């Protein structure tokens, strides 16, 4: 049983007093997790503008939930399911079979930053949600989009309406409409992680790399990422240093960025030509890159020809640019404790213990 007062206390410990929409979400999540009987809500769908506390509230509840559970980002989910589909034996319902196998042992599933922009993803998630609901899985979705605005492409939207109706039947839908952007908290005490203009940044980036890669040397090389070559300035155990054009200016997908996030805890993104962000394909790759690093709580250092957040203002050539701007604000705040720092502290403590011993 989930005690809502425990959620309130956990949020208070982070300096957050829940607003009206957040309290509605806490109540809905409690009802779902403590549900008794077939009529109880099986899912909760939280949507709203970036930074309104959706993930903040759901992450807090998820951590307190005492049941077999899984949290996953949508990019990682589609990669996993597509890999299984390739390997699965033929059947009349191969996607249903794969979905049931994927859900084995999961009583609570949490999709953070749920979105549907592609018709292939729409078919996949539609059948997956049907399967998950049929087996009684409790599901939480956070999204920048209301259910009616999923797959907004008018050419395909009607084909996704049955799934939208499914969400309406089985999910409590809550709009996070507060005025406060929680990712902007601590912006006044930001860490120096984004640098502009490019002149004179080389020594700064080298200092950052050397801080986390004590034994590392800067030697340009070509490495393999997701089966494709990637030219890098340097690659150590914890951090990789690469040019913007190599990562976002050429043909890559979210699979490349997932592979990077699985291998390193920090990325130095150098030589960002912000004019290239006006190209929709380049901007979309940058959005994916930030999304994946943020979801893993990894560190991101950027050197660009002009301030990166200012360069993103007014751009609309990709999905979810406003979310990226909000996330970049949080990723340079002192409150963003990333995995690179955690691992660095742990390694330093271990070395200290060895010296003392």
C-alpha positions as CSV (number, residue, x, y, z in Angstrom):
1,X,0.0,0.0,0.0
2,X,1.3,3.4,-0.9
3,X,0.9,6.1,1.7
4,X,0.4,9.5,0.0
5,X,1.9,11.3,3.0
6,X,5.2,9.5,2.3
7,X,5.1,11.0,-1.2
8,X,4.5,14.5,0.2
9,X,7.4,14.1,2.6
10,X,9.7,12.9,-0.1
11,X,8.8,15.9,-2.3
12,X,9.2,18.2,0.7
13,X,12.7,16.9,1.2
14,X,13.4,18.1,-2.3
15,X,12.0,21.6,-1.5
16,X,8.8,20.9,-3.4
17,X,5.3,21.7,-2.1
18,X,2.8,19.9,-4.5
19,X,0.5,22.2,-6.4
20,X,-3.1,21.3,-7.3
21,X,-2.4,19.2,-10.4
22,X,0.5,17.4,-8.7
23,X,-1.7,16.5,-5.7
24,X,-4.3,15.1,-8.2
25,X,-1.6,13.0,-9.7
26,X,-0.4,11.7,-6.3
27,X,-4.0,10.7,-5.4
28,X,-4.5,9.0,-8.8
29,X,-1.2,7.1,-8.5
30,X,-2.1,6.0,-5.0
31,X,-5.5,4.8,-6.2
32,X,-3.9,2.8,-9.0
33,X,-1.2,1.2,-6.9
34,X,-3.7,0.4,-4.1
35,X,-6.5,-0.6,-6.4
36,X,-8.9,-3.2,-5.3
37,X,-11.3,-4.7,-7.8
38,X,-11.6,-4.7,-11.6
39,X,-13.2,-1.2,-11.8
40,X,-10.1,0.5,-10.4
41,X,-8.1,2.7,-12.7
42,X,-5.3,0.7,-14.3
43,X,-3.2,3.6,-15.6
44,X,-2.3,7.2,-15.0
45,X,-1.4,9.6,-17.9
46,X,0.3,12.8,-16.8
47,X,0.8,15.5,-19.5
48,X,1.8,19.1,-19.6
49,X,4.5,21.6,-20.6
50,X,8.1,20.7,-19.9
51,X,9.3,21.2,-16.4
52,X,5.9,21.2,-14.7
53,X,6.9,18.4,-12.3
54,X,5.4,15.3,-14.1
55,X,8.6,13.2,-13.9
56,X,9.4,14.7,-10.5
57,X,6.1,13.4,-9.0
58,X,6.0,10.1,-10.8
59,X,9.7,9.3,-10.1
60,X,9.0,9.9,-6.4
61,X,6.0,7.7,-6.3
62,X,7.7,5.0,-8.4
63,X,10.6,4.9,-6.0
64,X,8.2,4.2,-3.1
65,X,6.1,1.6,-4.9
66,X,6.7,-1.8,-3.4
67,X,6.1,-4.2,-6.4
68,X,8.0,-5.6,-9.4
69,X,8.4,-2.5,-11.6
70,X,10.3,-1.0,-14.5
71,X,10.9,2.6,-15.7
72,X,12.0,3.0,-19.3
73,X,12.5,5.8,-21.8
74,X,10.5,5.5,-25.0
75,X,13.6,5.3,-27.3
76,X,15.0,2.4,-25.3
77,X,11.7,0.6,-25.3
78,X,11.3,0.7,-29.0
79,X,14.8,-0.5,-29.5
80,X,14.3,-3.5,-27.2
81,X,11.0,-4.5,-28.7
82,X,12.2,-4.2,-32.3
83,X,15.2,-6.4,-31.4
84,X,12.9,-9.0,-30.0
85,X,10.6,-8.9,-33.0
86,X,13.6,-9.7,-35.3
87,X,14.4,-12.7,-33.2
88,X,10.9,-13.9,-32.4
89,X,9.4,-17.0,-34.3
90,X,6.6,-16.3,-36.7
91,X,3.1,-16.4,-35.3
92,X,-0.4,-14.9,-35.9
93,X,0.4,-12.3,-33.2
94,X,4.1,-11.9,-33.1
95,X,4.0,-8.4,-31.5
96,X,1.6,-9.6,-28.9
97,X,3.9,-12.6,-28.1
98,X,6.9,-10.3,-27.8
99,X,4.9,-7.8,-25.7
100,X,3.8,-10.6,-23.3
101,X,7.4,-11.8,-23.0
102,X,8.7,-8.3,-22.4
103,X,6.1,-7.7,-19.7
104,X,7.0,-10.9,-17.8
105,X,7.5,-10.1,-14.1
106,X,6.5,-6.4,-14.5
107,X,3.5,-5.3,-12.4
108,X,4.2,-1.6,-12.7
109,X,5.4,0.0,-15.9
110,X,6.5,3.6,-16.2
111,X,7.0,5.2,-19.6
112,X,8.7,8.6,-19.1
113,X,8.4,11.2,-21.9
114,X,5.8,9.1,-23.8
115,X,5.3,10.3,-27.4
116,X,4.1,9.0,-30.7
117,X,5.3,10.8,-33.8
118,X,5.8,7.9,-36.2
119,X,3.1,5.5,-37.6
120,X,5.4,2.5,-37.1
121,X,5.8,3.4,-33.4
122,X,2.0,3.9,-33.3
123,X,1.3,0.4,-34.4
124,X,3.8,-1.0,-31.9
125,X,2.7,0.9,-28.9
126,X,-1.0,0.3,-29.7
127,X,-0.7,-3.4,-29.6
128,X,1.7,-3.3,-26.7
129,X,-0.7,-1.2,-24.5
130,X,-3.6,-3.6,-25.4
131,X,-1.4,-6.6,-24.3
132,X,-0.3,-4.8,-21.1
133,X,-3.8,-3.8,-20.1
134,X,-5.1,-7.3,-20.8
135,X,-2.6,-8.9,-18.5
136,X,-3.4,-6.4,-15.7
137,X,-0.1,-4.4,-15.8
138,X,-0.4,-1.1,-14.1
139,X,1.0,1.7,-16.3
140,X,2.1,5.3,-15.8
141,X,2.8,7.6,-18.7
142,X,4.3,11.1,-18.6
143,X,4.1,13.1,-21.8
144,X,4.3,16.7,-23.2
145,X,1.2,15.8,-25.2
146,X,-2.4,15.2,-24.2
147,X,-3.7,11.8,-25.5
148,X,-5.7,13.6,-28.3
149,X,-2.5,15.2,-29.5
150,X,-0.5,12.0,-29.9
151,X,0.6,11.2,-33.5
152,X,-0.5,14.7,-34.6
153,X,0.3,14.1,-38.3
154,X,-3.2,14.5,-40.0
155,X,-2.3,11.8,-42.5
156,X,-2.0,9.1,-39.8
157,X,-3.8,10.5,-36.7
158,X,-7.1,8.7,-37.4
159,X,-5.3,5.3,-37.4
160,X,-4.2,6.0,-33.8
161,X,-7.6,7.0,-32.5
162,X,-8.4,3.5,-31.3
163,X,-5.4,3.6,-29.0
164,X,-6.3,7.1,-27.8
165,X,-9.7,5.7,-26.9
166,X,-8.1,2.9,-25.1
167,X,-6.1,5.4,-23.0
168,X,-9.3,7.3,-22.3
169,X,-11.0,4.2,-21.0
170,X,-8.3,2.8,-18.8
171,X,-6.2,5.8,-17.7
172,X,-6.8,8.6,-15.3
173,X,-5.6,11.6,-17.4
174,X,-4.2,14.5,-15.5
175,X,-3.0,17.8,-17.0
176,X,0.0,19.4,-15.2
177,X,-0.8,23.1,-15.7
178,X,1.2,24.8,-13.1
179,X,3.1,28.0,-14.0
180,X,6.4,26.9,-12.4
181,X,9.2,25.3,-14.4
182,X,11.0,23.1,-11.9
183,X,14.0,22.6,-14.2
184,X,14.8,26.3,-14.0
185,X,15.3,26.0,-10.3
186,X,18.9,26.6,-9.4
187,X,19.7,28.3,-12.7
188,X,21.2,31.2,-10.8
189,X,23.8,28.9,-9.3
190,X,24.6,27.1,-12.6
191,X,27.7,25.0,-13.1
192,X,29.9,26.1,-16.0
193,X,29.0,23.3,-18.5
194,X,28.1,25.3,-21.6
195,X,30.7,27.5,-23.2
196,X,30.5,30.1,-26.0
197,X,31.9,31.5,-28.2
198,X,34.3,28.8,-29.4
199,X,37.5,30.8,-29.2
200,X,39.5,29.8,-26.2
201,X,37.4,26.8,-25.2
202,X,39.9,24.1,-26.0
203,X,41.9,24.5,-22.8
204,X,38.7,24.6,-20.8
205,X,37.4,21.3,-22.4
206,X,40.8,19.7,-21.9
207,X,40.7,20.6,-18.2
208,X,37.2,19.0,-17.9
209,X,38.3,15.9,-19.7
210,X,41.4,15.6,-17.5
211,X,39.4,16.0,-14.3
212,X,37.5,12.8,-15.0
213,X,40.1,10.9,-17.1
214,X,43.2,11.2,-14.9
215,X,45.1,8.7,-17.1
216,X,43.5,9.8,-20.3
217,X,45.2,11.5,-23.2
218,X,43.6,13.5,-26.0
219,X,44.3,11.4,-29.1
220,X,41.9,11.7,-32.0
221,X,40.6,8.3,-33.0
222,X,37.8,6.5,-34.8
223,X,35.6,4.2,-32.7
224,X,32.6,2.1,-33.4
225,X,29.2,3.1,-32.0
226,X,26.1,1.1,-32.7
227,X,27.9,-0.6,-35.6
228,X,29.0,2.7,-37.2
229,X,32.3,4.6,-37.1
230,X,32.5,7.8,-35.0
231,X,35.5,10.1,-35.1
232,X,36.3,11.4,-31.6
233,X,38.8,13.8,-30.1
234,X,39.2,11.5,-27.1
235,X,37.5,8.6,-25.4
236,X,38.2,7.3,-21.9
237,X,36.6,5.1,-19.4
238,X,34.0,7.6,-18.3
239,X,33.9,10.4,-20.8
240,X,33.9,10.8,-24.6
241,X,34.8,14.0,-26.5
242,X,33.3,14.4,-30.0
243,X,32.5,17.2,-32.5
244,X,28.9,18.3,-33.0
245,X,29.1,17.6,-36.8
246,X,30.2,14.0,-36.2
247,X,27.3,13.3,-33.7
248,X,24.5,15.4,-35.0
249,X,25.4,16.7,-38.5
250,X,25.6,13.3,-40.2
251,X,23.1,10.5,-40.5
252,X,22.6,9.0,-37.1
253,X,19.6,7.8,-35.0
254,X,18.7,7.5,-31.3
255,X,20.3,4.1,-31.4
256,X,23.8,5.8,-31.7
257,X,23.0,8.0,-28.7
258,X,21.7,5.0,-26.6
259,X,25.0,3.2,-27.3
260,X,27.0,6.3,-26.2
261,X,24.9,6.6,-23.0
262,X,25.5,2.9,-22.2
263,X,29.2,3.2,-22.6
264,X,30.1,6.6,-21.1
265,X,28.7,8.8,-18.3
266,X,29.8,12.1,-19.7
267,X,30.0,13.7,-23.2
268,X,31.9,16.8,-24.3
269,X,30.1,18.1,-27.4
270,X,32.5,20.4,-29.2
271,X,32.3,22.7,-32.1
272,X,28.6,23.3,-32.2
273,X,27.7,25.5,-35.2
274,X,24.3,26.7,-34.0
275,X,23.3,27.7,-37.5
276,X,23.1,24.0,-38.3
277,X,20.3,23.7,-35.8
278,X,18.0,25.4,-38.2
279,X,18.1,22.2,-40.2
280,X,15.3,19.9,-39.0
281,X,17.3,16.7,-39.2
282,X,20.2,18.1,-37.2
283,X,18.0,19.7,-34.6
284,X,16.1,16.4,-34.2
285,X,19.3,14.5,-33.6
286,X,20.4,17.1,-31.0
287,X,17.0,16.7,-29.2
288,X,17.4,12.9,-29.1
289,X,20.9,13.2,-27.8
290,X,19.9,15.5,-24.9
291,X,16.8,13.4,-24.1
292,X,18.9,10.2,-23.8
293,X,21.7,11.8,-21.7
294,X,19.1,13.4,-19.5
295,X,17.2,10.2,-19.0
296,X,20.4,8.4,-17.8
297,X,21.3,11.4,-15.7
298,X,24.6,11.7,-17.6
299,X,26.8,14.8,-17.8
300,X,26.9,17.1,-20.9
301,X,29.4,19.8,-21.7
302,X,28.8,21.9,-24.8
303,X,31.1,24.3,-26.6
304,X,29.2,26.4,-29.2
305,X,29.7,29.5,-31.3
306,X,26.9,31.2,-29.4
307,X,24.9,30.3,-26.2
308,X,23.1,27.1,-26.9
309,X,19.8,27.8,-25.1
310,X,19.5,31.1,-26.9
311,X,20.2,29.4,-30.2
312,X,17.3,27.1,-29.6
313,X,14.7,29.8,-28.9
314,X,12.1,30.0,-31.6
315,X,13.3,26.8,-33.4
316,X,10.5,24.4,-34.3
317,X,12.0,22.1,-36.9
318,X,11.9,19.1,-34.6
319,X,9.7,17.5,-32.0
320,X,9.9,18.7,-28.3
321,X,12.4,21.5,-28.7
322,X,10.9,23.3,-25.6
323,X,11.6,20.2,-23.5
324,X,15.2,20.2,-24.7
325,X,15.6,23.8,-23.6
326,X,14.1,23.1,-20.2
327,X,16.3,20.1,-19.8
328,X,19.5,21.9,-20.7
329,X,18.6,24.4,-17.9
330,X,18.4,21.7,-15.4
331,X,21.5,19.8,-16.7
332,X,23.7,22.8,-15.9
333,X,22.2,23.5,-12.4
334,X,23.9,22.4,-9.2
335,X,20.8,20.4,-8.4
336,X,21.5,18.1,-11.4
337,X,23.7,15.3,-9.8
338,X,24.8,13.3,-12.7
339,X,26.2,9.8,-12.9
340,X,29.7,11.0,-14.0
341,X,30.1,12.9,-10.7
342,X,28.7,9.9,-8.7
343,X,31.2,7.5,-10.3
344,X,34.1,10.0,-10.0
345,X,33.4,10.5,-6.3
346,X,33.1,6.7,-5.8
347,X,36.4,6.1,-7.6
348,X,38.2,8.9,-5.6
349,X,36.9,7.4,-2.3
350,X,38.1,4.0,-3.3
351,X,41.5,5.3,-4.2
352,X,41.6,7.2,-0.8
353,X,40.8,3.9,1.0
354,X,43.5,2.1,-0.9
355,X,46.0,4.8,0.1
356,X,45.0,4.7,3.7
357,X,45.1,0.9,3.8
